[in-house]
């Protein structure tokens, strides 16, 4: 049967999970008020997405700019050049080395996710899945797992204004609701005997495992630990159950649910062996209901687990920002530290000088400041900062420039360069020729 329906009755994440669970190949179309989105699946994983009323070129340009791979101005310029080549834009960008193949594939993957995030906001529309043996997608792209897409979307959409979706909390307890719908696990294949019906709540195996462990007494974090699924899978399954109305959190003033117990049998006279057996059963029964960890203890335990990672991240940040004090910590190593910083500073001066000369070739002058080099993608932001963290400032004249610190003082081992005597840049070498026959054309092999 065709997998189709109305978003007012079926939530799109449910449909995505059904397709993923059944490892289907084909195209899911979702038609909303102002656009139609087509999502391509290969064996249950998302490999491409496209929007009818949105330009692919514009979407790719936005993603590349957001990732810092290519500025909007540069992308627009290259897209204009590509129009007359007859080549696909993605191939053209790679062929002229404006962007690497791996970066392009990751950008297409990001573009696919952004389109999915947009359609996951829809609450009205129609969907239909067209199965097939294969779909078209960019060769080499890493597929997106539906579970990963929905987990990431949950974190991003939960912070948007006006969202009322319940987000599970690790220190809360939950109970199944008295929902009248039938609960069924997603089958391996749909046929005429298993149609999509609003009266049926379709759940995954993860959601069923969590639903069976909710007793109104055990906090969600303990459920995640005991289930063996991990926090991410447990909290996402719990989020899906909350959205479906199949579970609810236990209120602060609500008495915790008592676990069901069998009525204790009346004691009767017994021999030593029978007494030992009864005592062992009592001890085992006492261990059946594990104690619920205190929320504060859980928070401290989690903080202790995360502390080494936090310290490692801080150390990595410090090394990235200022590696010299870490590499040369001893007072006796001052000479080595200064030499290392001088080498890093000269390396950045070389990058600035190369960018400034390139700018002079393009514009016939030096840039007014480093910002012009950054805007033209001739220089990276890292190269505009002194190794000790001070901003570098470029002061230019017509035929020369100087690099100083942002405070105004000349930078140690600083740089002052000009075009004097450089036949590629110094226009005064051709001043006589300019008066006679114009500026000569210099060809460099």
N, C-alpha and C positions, 0 to 999 in steps of 0.2 A: 504494500500500500504506500501511497505518497505521504510523507511526513509533513503535514501542513496544518495551519490553524491561525488563530487570532491571538495577538500579544495581550489582549485584555483578559484572556482565559489561561494562556500558557506563558510563563516567564521565559525570556530568551535564554538565560543561563541553563534552565532545565533542558531546552532543546539542544544546546551545545553539548551538554553532558551526555545526552542520549546518543548523539552522533559519535562522540568520543568513546563511549562505553561499547558501542557496537562496531567501532573501528571502520566506519563507513568512508567511502570515497565518493566525492560528488561536490555539488555546489548548493549552498544554502542562500536563498534570496530573502531579504527582509525589506518590505516596502513600508515606509513611513509617510508622514504628511508631505515632506519636502524632498525626499531622496529615496533611492533604492540602493541597498548595499548587497554585494555578492561576495560570499566567503567560500573559498575553495578548501576542501578537505582531502587529504591523502592518508588513507588508513587511520582515520580518526584524529589526525593532527592538522592544524591550520597552516597552510602554506602560502596563501595569498588572500588579498581582499581588494575590492575596487568599488568606487562609488559612482553612480550614474551622473549626478549633477555636480561633481567636483573634478577639476582638472588634475590628472595624475602628475603632470609636470609641476604644477603649483604645490601640490601636496609634498612631492619629493623635495622641492626647494625649501619648503618650511622645515622639513625634518633635517635636512643637511645643515641648515642654518642653526637650528636648535642644538644639534650635536656639535657645532663648531667645525664641521668638515668643510663647508663652503659658504661664503657670505651670500646674502640674497642678491647683491649687485653683481657679483661674479657669476652666480648661477644664471641670472637673467641674461647676462652677456653670452655665456656659453650656449644656453638654450636657443638664443637667436641665431647663433652661428650654425647650430645643428640642423635647423629647419631645412636648409638647402642641400644637406648631405644625403638624405634618404636613409640614414642610419638611425637606429633606436637611440633615444637620449641616454639610456643607461650604458649602452655600449660605447657611445661617443665620449662620455665622461671618463670612462676607463681607458679608452684608446689614447686620448690626449693626456692621460695621467693627471687629470684634474682631481681624481680621487682614486684610491686603491680599490681593487675588486672586493676584498674582505670588508672594507668600510661601506662599500655600496650595498653588499648583502645585508649587513647589520642595519643599515638605514632603511632598506626595504622591509625588513622585519619590524622595525620600529614603526614604520608607516602603517603596516598591517595592524599592529596593536592599537594605534591611535584611531583608526577607523572602527575597530571593534569597540573601543572605549566609548566612542560617540554613539554607536547604535545600542550599547548597553544602557544608555540613559533613556531610551525610548520606552514609553508605556502604552503606545497605541501603534497598530500596524498589522500587517499580514506577513506570514513566513511560509516558505515552501522549500523542501529539500529535493533536489534532483540527483539521484544516484547514478553512478557511472563507473567505468573501469579505471579511468585516469582523468586528471585535470591538468591544466597548464599552469606552470609556475616557474620562477627564476631558478635555473640550475645552480645547485650549490647552497641554496638558502637553508638555514636551520629551521625546521618546523616549530610552531608554537604549540605547546601542550595546552589543552583547554583548561585544565586545572590551574596551571601557572597563570594563564590570562585572567581567569576569574579571581584568583587570589590577589594579583596585582591590582585589578580593577576595584576590588573590595577596599583596599587601602586608600586608593586615590579618590573614589567616589564617596567614601564615608565622610570625608572632610569638606565636601561641597555644601554650600548653604542650601537649606530646604530639604536635605536628604533626611528621611525618617527611617531608613533601614536600620534594623537592630544589629549592633556589632557585639559579638560575645566577649565576655570578660573572664579572665582566668580565675578570679577569686569569687565568682558567682556560682550558684548552684541552679540546676535546671530540672524541669519535670516535663514528661509528655503531656500534651493537652488532651482534652476529651473531644478530639476532632472526629467527626462522623465519617470522613472519607476512608475508603479502602486504601491501604498502603501496600504497594507492590514494588519489588525490585525491578530495575530496568532489565528487560530480557536481552538475550543475545541477538535476537532478530524480531522485527515487527512483521506481523502478517494480518490478515483480515480478522483473526480471532483476538488480537490485542490492539484495538484502536486507541488513539489518544482520546481520553475522556476527562472533562474537568472534574468529575466525581472521584477520580483515582489520583492519588499522590504517588508519583514515581520517584523512587529514591535509589541512590547508589549503594554499593556494598559498604563503603565507608560510613555513609549516613545511617544505615541500618545498625552497624556495629556501635556507633555512638548512641543512637536512640535506645538501644537495649541496655546501655550502661548508665543512663540518667536516672537517679533515684531521689533527687531533691535534697540530698545530704552531702554528696561528694562534689567538691568544687571542680570547675571545668579543667583546671590545670592538672589536677590529680587524675581526672578521666583521661586526659591526653596521655599522661605518663603510663597509666595502666592499660590503655587500649593498644599500645604498640604502634600507633599510627604517627606519632609525633605531633607537635603543637600546631604546625601549619595545616596539616590535613584534618586534624581534629577540629580546630577552630573554624575552618572553612565549612566542614560538614555541619557543625553546629549553627553557623550562620545561615546555611541553606535550610536547615530544619526550622530556624526561627522565621525566615521569610515565608516558608510554606505554612506556617501556623501550626506545626506539629509539636513544638515544644514551647515552653515559656520559662522565664526566670522566676525563682522563688523570691517573694517579697521579703523586705526586712522584718515586717511584723507578722509574717506568716510562719506558723509552726512548722518545723521541718517534718517531712514525711517520715513515718516510721516504717522501717523495712518489715516486710511480711515475715512472720515467724510461725512455725508449727506449734500448736499448744503442747506444753510440756506434759509428759505422762506422769500419773501419780506414782510416787515411790512405792516399791513393794519389797518385801524381804528378799534378799539375794545373798548368795555366797560370795566368797572373796573374789573369784574370777569374774562374776557378774558385776560386782561393785567396781572392779578395775576397769571393765569395759564401759560402764556408764560414766565413770570419771573421765576416761579418755574422750568420749563423745562430747562431754561438756567442755573440755579444754579446746577441742577442735572447733566446736560451735562458737566459742568465744573469739576465735581467730577468723571466722568467716566474714565479719563486718570490720574492715580495717578502719582505724581511727582517721578522721579527717584532719589533714595538716592545718595548722593555724595560718591564716593569711600572712601575718607578719613574718612567720618563719619561712614561708614559701618565698616571700619577697627577698628576704636576706639570703636564702639559698640561691635564688636566681642571680642576685647581684654578685655573690661570690663566684658563680660560674662565669659571669661576664667580665669580672674585673681583669683577668689576664688579657683578654682581647682588647679591653679599653686601654690598658697600659701599652700594649703593642701598637695600637692605633695612634696614641699620643706620641710614642717614640718615633714611629714612621713619619708623622707630621713634622716633628721637630727636625729630624734628619733632612726631610725634603726642603724645609724652609731655610735651615742653617746647619749644614752638615759639619762645618769646620770644628765647632766646639765639641761635637760628639766624637769626631775622628781624632782630634788632638786635645784631649781633656786636661793633660798635665800642664802646669805652668811652664815647665822646661820646653814644652813643644810650641811655644809662641812663634818661633821662627817658621816651623813647618806649617802652622795654621795660617800665618800671613802669606807664605808662598802659595799655599793652596788657594786662598781667597784671591790672590793676585792673578793666578792662572784662570780662575773662573771669571774674574772681571775682564781679563783680556779676551777671553772667548766671547763674552757678551759684546764687548766693543767691536770685535770682528764681525759679529752678526749685524750690529747697527750700521757699521761702515758699509757692508755689502748692500744692506737695504737702502741706505742713503744714496749710494752711487747708482743703484738701479732706479731709484726715484728720480735722480738727476737726469738719467738717460731718457726717462719717459716725459718729464715735465720741463727740462731745461733749467732747473733750479733745485736747491736743496729744500727739504721739507721744513715747514715752519716749526714743527715739533714732532715728537715721537708719535703723537696721536695720528698724524697723517700716514705714517708707516703702518700702524696697526690697522687703520681703516682700509688700506689697500692690500692687506694680508701679506705684506712684505716682511713683517716682523712679528714674532710671537710675544704675548704678554710677559712671559717669563724673562725674555731677554731685555725687557725694559726696566728691570729691577736690579739694583746693586746686590751682590752676594750677601751683604749685611742687612738687606731689607729696605734700603732707601730707594725711592724712585729716581730714575735717571732722567735728566732733562736735556734735550737737544736744542742748543741755541745756534741758529743758522744765520749766515750772511748770504750774499749772492753766490759767492764761489768758495765758501768755506763754512765749517760748522765746528762746534765745540760741545763736548758732553760734560755736564756738571751734575752735582747732586741736587735734589729738590730744595735743599736749604740754601742753595746759591753758591756754595763753595765748590771749587774745582775738585773733581773726583780724584782720589789717589791713583797714580798710574793712569791718569785720564787720557783723553784723546782729543786732538785738534787736527783736523784734516781739511784739505782743499783740493781743487781741481787743477792747480797750477802745473803746467807742463804735461798734463794728461791729454793726448790728442783726441781722445774720445769725448772728453767733457769740457776742456778749456776752450771756450769759443774765441779767446783772444789770439790763439794760434792761427786762426783763419780770418782775422779781422781784415787783412789786406785783400784776401780772396773774396770776402763777402762784398766788398765795395765793387769789385770787378765783375764777378760772375755768380755771386750767391754762395751759400754754404755748401761745401763739397760733401759728397756722399762717401763715407768711409766703409769699406767692406772688410770684415775681419774673418779670416779662415780659421 
